[in-house]
């Protein structure tokens, strides 16, 4: 049974508009406080998300059952803060956020180089904020976006995209985006995307992730192997109020050998190892609210009563 | 460039890089449905065409190219224009 992300980001259109409106008249801390009233509703009514996260809590985190609910609450809280932080920056780009960048020199090495490169992240932490911190505009950043995101969110991002030379590439059924990705990389620019969700008919590979087999998309690494383009992983983790730690690491490696598809799998496995390492340090910043692991799909189907359905 | 040389180059690439069985390669074969060439494979196609034939494929020119024969025609037309 193949599971895939539906292509729609959590958080409805009205919710996002409300946050935008409220943000203009309140402090970010006050909005954080509002989350404590909103999250219980998600815990009650977002049963699929809750069940998926509770499985994650059981397998990845603490075995103690009493620990699961507070942990899942923390995930929803940090997910809510992710949106508020994003809206905060979109609505008021002058608002100061602090970024501690691990491996800045590695990023600079590629950013100031002539070659284009791929930047892969995950639905972990707040990756999007990093793009807005780059002020020099030496390279155009092309984030790969799914058409399913709420319109108001896409509209909000347009203004800040223009300011920061961010030009999204929208995934479409015609496959034209492949040409756009190719042209962007060949022109020496950056293509960025989360690399933790399979989507529709996207090719994937299976590898252990926290000890359980999970599927990850392979296409991004195939492109990198074909075009001989470097790949960096980047995870922007919230460490405090307006404070983030940016983990940057290299995924591509000249030592990888074999056919292009084999090289792609080697890159994919290295990315997964880096993702797991970051998540072990920040487990509550994992935002895949659907059955992610093969075992999770089996468990949730077998034990429906246990998970509240 | 002769059509025979174009066919030879394209077929060799499809067999070696995309791992398509030689028996499937005929002019009527549909690129997506019969040969299973997906959008990711197309990155390889774009690269090989640029390297071997010296031009960049434009997506709008590919909208009517559905079969392998039509793809040979497209390459032949572009190379000899």
HADDOCK unambig.tbl for C-alpha pairs under 7 A between the chains (distance, minus, plus):
assign (segid A and resid 175 and name CA) (segid B and resid 39 and name CA) 5.64 0.50 0.50
assign (segid A and resid 176 and name CA) (segid B and resid 59 and name CA) 6.45 0.50 0.50
assign (segid A and resid 178 and name CA) (segid B and resid 39 and name CA) 6.45 0.50 0.50
assign (segid A and resid 178 and name CA) (segid B and resid 43 and name CA) 6.67 0.50 0.50
assign (segid A and resid 179 and name CA) (segid B and resid 59 and name CA) 6.79 0.50 0.50
assign (segid A and resid 182 and name CA) (segid B and resid 43 and name CA) 6.98 0.50 0.50
assign (segid A and resid 219 and name CA) (segid B and resid 40 and name CA) 6.43 0.50 0.50
assign (segid A and resid 223 and name CA) (segid B and resid 43 and name CA) 6.70 0.50 0.50
assign (segid A and resid 226 and name CA) (segid B and resid 44 and name CA) 6.29 0.50 0.50
